[in-house]
Amino acid sequence: MRLADSFSHSTPTMLGIGPMSAATVRAGLRAAAETGTPVVFIASRNQVESAELGGGYAEGWDQAGLVRFLREEAGRWPGKAQWFVGRDHGGPWQRDDEYRSRIPWPLARDRALRSAHDDIDAGFHCLHIDVAKDPFLGDDIPVDLGVQRIVELMRGAESHRIARDLPSVDYEVSLEKANGQVTPPTEFEFFLESLLAELSRHGLPLPLFAVANTGTWTKLDRNVGEFREDSARHLAAIARRHGLVFKEHNADYLADEDLRSHARCGIGMANVAPEFAHVETAALFDLANLESMGAVPVATSGIAGELTELVMRSGRAAKWLHGASADDHLLAKIGGHYFFSHPAIAQARAALFANIRATALHADPEQVVEDRIVASIRRYIDIFIGNAMAIPSRIS
């Protein structure tokens, strides 16, 4: 089944979930099964990547590994958990190490295409072609150059798919600036008109999703942007006129009322990732506090200290800072997910759960963590389902 087939006249806003960890994936599948609503796991190139391109931080998964884990875990919910998997921010310089190293365009393009080829081979349903980064242009990409690069990458992806005789995939396109500013409608219109004309000229498929900024911007443990319902409605109408589904990124931490407006605005899908990772890390820290209160037979796990040291030493949480600096404790909760698969953290996590069970503080600490993530995911799904309403078709 194609992702595009899940959108109809009355489809609620769909949730895109960052596969930040095994626990998040399990929680997402459980939420999908409980609500009867399909979810999409959207993996960035930093999270899940081809081994030869450096791999990702999420459980050491490459694309095939993530899909294999999803299929295995969906078996816990036979016939109930409907899921898709897609690439989030697939494109040149979308890995932090590539951007920092300022690799040249030909190499950045080739690495992005290799990643996309592995996405297709693994069975990804949707590929986000994101060309909004270029360290040599200060991320200020002219529309004509952005269109040219999207066409080049889609041609490379489609050529690979056709040569391998693999099923069709859906595409997501964007040229949004990651600054929290609402995309000007005229700019969005010009981008789509230019891109779709070139795609048609090259015989390439019409994308499923078009992304623009509705004012959202995730930093630390909050959304520091300002969701603009009027702007979102206008941008979604532009996408709809071109036969595309409008998609929103950076929906983390949005207020309930903002989420309730998504269906009436015509937002077909919204992505959330760092919030779920933060929820998981905070749950581990809470269990560590509980562990310290019990009569642990051997020694405490030390997971909170280990995570804090790794995060602070790496500086990886700095990208989430906004304005004034944050304390180490908060930064550890924001950046802890980067190290869930680190051997020391995997060992400390196992020790934490064992200590909690041994001291009868809780019979199933793993379930505590999963329940927290499910509750966070369900907030989005429940609101989207509850506020779905008949709107003009998003894809016709």
N, C-alpha and C positions, 0 to 999 in steps of 0.2 A: 504494500500500500504506500502511495506517495504522500508526503506531508501535505501537498496541495489539496488532496482529497478530503482533508479534515476540516477545510474551511467551507462554510456554507452561509446562507442568508442570515441565520440566527446563531452562528457560532460565538460562544463567549471568547473573550480575550484568552489566548493560550499562554501558558507560562513556560519560559525558557530557563532551565536550571543549570547553573555551572556545576560540572561534575568534580567538585573540589576534593572529594574523598570517597572511599567506599561507603562510608556511613551516609553521605549526602545522596549518593546514587540509590542506596537501599531506601532511604526516606522518600525520595522522589517517586520511586516505583510504588511504594506503599500508599502514598498520597494519591497517585493516579488510580490505583486499584480501589481505594476507599471511596473515591468521588466519581469513578467512571469517566474521568476526564483525561484525554491524552496529554502527555508532557513531552517536552523536547529537551534533551541534554545537550547543551551548547558548550563545546570544548574549545578554549583558546589554544593557541600554539604554545604558550608557556605551560599550560596545564597538561596537555596530551599531544605528543608529537612523535614523529618517526625517530627511531633509535639513532639512525645515522645522522640526523640533524640535531642531536643532543638530547632527545627525549624530553619529558615534561616532569613537573613536580608532583602531579596527582597520581599517587600509588605506583609510579613507574610505568604507567600505561602508555603504550603506543596506541595507534588507532584501532588495530585489530584486538588488542588487549582490552580496551574499553568496551568495544562491541561484544566481545566474548563474555565479559563480566556482566553486562546488561542482560544478555540472553540467559545466562545462568541464574541471575537473581530474579529475573521476571518469572522464572519457573516457580517461585514461591507464591505467585499470584496467577495461576493458570487461567487464561481467558479473561482476566480482569485488568491487568496493568498494560495499557496501551502506551507505547513510547516510541519516540523517534530520537535520532542522534544527528547533530549538525555541527559544523565547524563555525566557531565564533571568531571574528577578526582573523580570517585567513587571508594572507597577503604578504607583500614584501615588508621587511623590517618589523613584522608584528611579533617577533620574539625579542624580548628585552636584550638578549646578548647580541643579536644581529644589529639592533639599533645602536647600542653602545659602541659596538665595534665599527660602525659606519661602513659596513661592507658595501661595495659598489652595486649599482642597479642590476647589471647582468646576473651577478651572484644572488642578490636578493630575490630577483624574479625567479631564477632557477630553483632556489630553495623553496620558495612559496609554491611553485608548481609541483615539486617533488612531494611536498606535504599534501597538496590537493590530490595528487595521484594516489597516495596512500590512503587518504580519506575515502576516495571512490572505491578502491580495492577492498577496503574494510567494510563497506556497506553503509557509509554515511548517507543520510537522506537529503541533507541540505548543506550547501557550501556558501559561507559568507565571503565574498570577494571584497576586501577592505584595502583600499589603496591610499588611505588618508595619512600615512606616515612616510616621511622622507627626511632623514637627518641632514641632507644637503640643501633642503628647501625650507627648513624650519617648520615642517609639517603644513606649509601653506601651498597646497597643491592646486594649480589652475585646473578649471573644469575640463578643458580640452585634454590636458595631460592625464587627468584622472580617468576620463572616459577611455582614452587610448590604452591605458594600463589594464583597466577592467576587461576590455575586449580581448587584449592579448592573453590575459590569464584565463578567461572563460574559453577562448579558443584552445588553449593548451589542455585545459581540463576536459573539454568535450572531445577533443581528438583522442585523448587517452581512454576515455570511457567507451567511445565508439570502437576503437581498436580492440579493446578487451571484450566487446559485446556485453557490456554491463548495463543494468537498468538505468533509466533516466534519473537524474537528481534534480532537485530544485536549487535555485540560487537566490542569494540575498545580496543586495548591492547598497553601497553607501559611500559618501565622501564627506561625512560629518566631522567637524572639529571637536575634539574632546576638551571642551572648555565650559560646558554647562550653559552656553548661550543658545537660545532658540534659533533653529535654522531659519533664515529668512525665506518665506514662501517663494519669492521670485527666484531665488538661488536654487531652491529645491526643484522647482518647475523646470528651470533651464537645464539643470543636471539630468533630470529624467528624460526630457525631450531629446537632448543631445545623445545620451547613452542609448536609449531605445532605438533611435534612428540608426546608430552605428551597429547595434546588435542585429537589427533587421537586415542591414546591408551585408553583414557577414554570415547571415543564415544561422545566427545563434538564438537559443531559446529565450523567451520572455522570462525575466526573473519572477520569483514568487513574492519576495519581500523587498521593500525599499525602506531604508532607515533614515530618519532625520532626528534632530535633537528637539525634544519637547520642553527643555529647560531643566531636565534632571541631571544630577552630577553626584556621584558617590564618593565620599571622602570619610576617612575614619569610620565611625559607627553611626553615620547619619547621611541623609541626602541633603547636601548643601545648596542644591539648585532650587529652582522654584517652578514646579510643574504648572504649565500654562494651558488650561483646558481650551481656551479659544484658539491658541496656536496649534495645539494638537489636532483639533477638529479640522482646521484649515489644511494642515499638512496631510492628514489622512485623506481628505477629499481630493487633494492633488494626486496622491498615489492611486486612489480608487479610479480616478478619471483615466489613468494610464493602465488600468487593469491589474494593479499590484496591491498586495496587502501591506498596510502600513505597520511598521515595527518600531518599538521603542527599546533603547538600551538604558542601563543605569536606573532601573526601577527600584533598586534596593532602598529599603527604609521609607518608602513613600507612605504618607498617611492614608488611612482607610478611605477617607472621602475622596482623595485624589484617585485611588484605585477604582472607586465606584464609578468614576466618570469615564473610565477607559472604554467601556462598551459603547456608550453613547457618542464618544468621540470617533469611534471607528478604528481603535487601535487593535490590530489583529493578534499581536503577540508582544510580550514584554519580557526582557531578560533580567534575571536576578542571579548573582553569584557570590560576591564577597559577604553579603549578609548571612548566607547559610554557613559559610566557613566560620564567620565570627560566632554564630550560635553554637557551632560544634566546639570551638575552642573554649568558649565561656563555660559550656557544660563540663568539659574536662577540668577546668580550673575549679568549678564548684565541687566536683567529685574529689579533687585534690584537697580542698578545704575540709570536706567530710572525712577523708582518709586521715587527716591530721588529728581528728577528734577521736578516732578509734584506737584500740589497743592493737596496733599492727604487730604481728608476730615476728617479722624480720626487720624491715626498714621501709620507710615511706618511698614511694616511687620517685619523687623529686621531679615530676613531669613539668610542674609550673616553672621551676627554676631553669630546667633544661631548655624549655621552649623559649623562655624570656632571653636566656643567654644567646641562643642561636639566632633569634630574630634581631636582637640588638647588635650582635656582631656582624650580621650580614647586611644590615641596612635596607633589607627588602621591603620593610613596611613604610619606608619614606615616601613611596609613590602615593600613599593614601593620606599623607599629611595635608592639612588645610589651615593656613594661617599660623597661629601659635603652635608650638611643639606640644606633643602629647606625652604623658608619663609612660614609663617603660611598661607598666602593667597593661595599659590599654593597647599600646603598640604590639605587645606580645599576643593579645587576643585578636588583633587585626591581622597580624602577619604569621600567626602560628601555623596556619594550614600549609604554608610553603614547606614545612618540615615534618608533616605527618608521616612521610615515608622514610625519614631519616632513621637509620638503625637505632640510635640512642633513644629517639622518641617512640619508635615502635616497641622497644624493650620497656621503656618507662610506662607506656600505655598499658601493656600487658600486666605489668606489676601493679599498676593502679587498680585495674579491674579485679585482679586476684586478691589484693588487700581488701577492697571493698566487700567482696564476697566472703572472704575468710573471717572478717570481723562482723559479719551479718548486718552491715550498715545498709546494704541493699542486695537483693538476690540476683539482680540482673543489671549491672551498671551499663553494659552496652545498650540495653533497652532505654535507659535514661537518656543517653546521648541521642539515640535515634528518635525518641519521642519529642525531644526539644526541636530537632530539625524538622520533623514532620509538622509540628505545630506552626513553625515559621512558614513552611511551604503552604500549608493549608490556609493560612490567612489570605494569601494571594488567590489560590484556587477558589476558595469559598466565596470571596468577594466577586471574583470574575464570573463565577457561575450564577451567583445571586443577582447580579446586575446585568446579565446578558439581556439584550432586547433586540427586537427585529430592527435591523438597520439595512440600508441599501447594500446589495451584494458587494463584497470586498474584492471579488475576482472576476467581475463581469462588467 
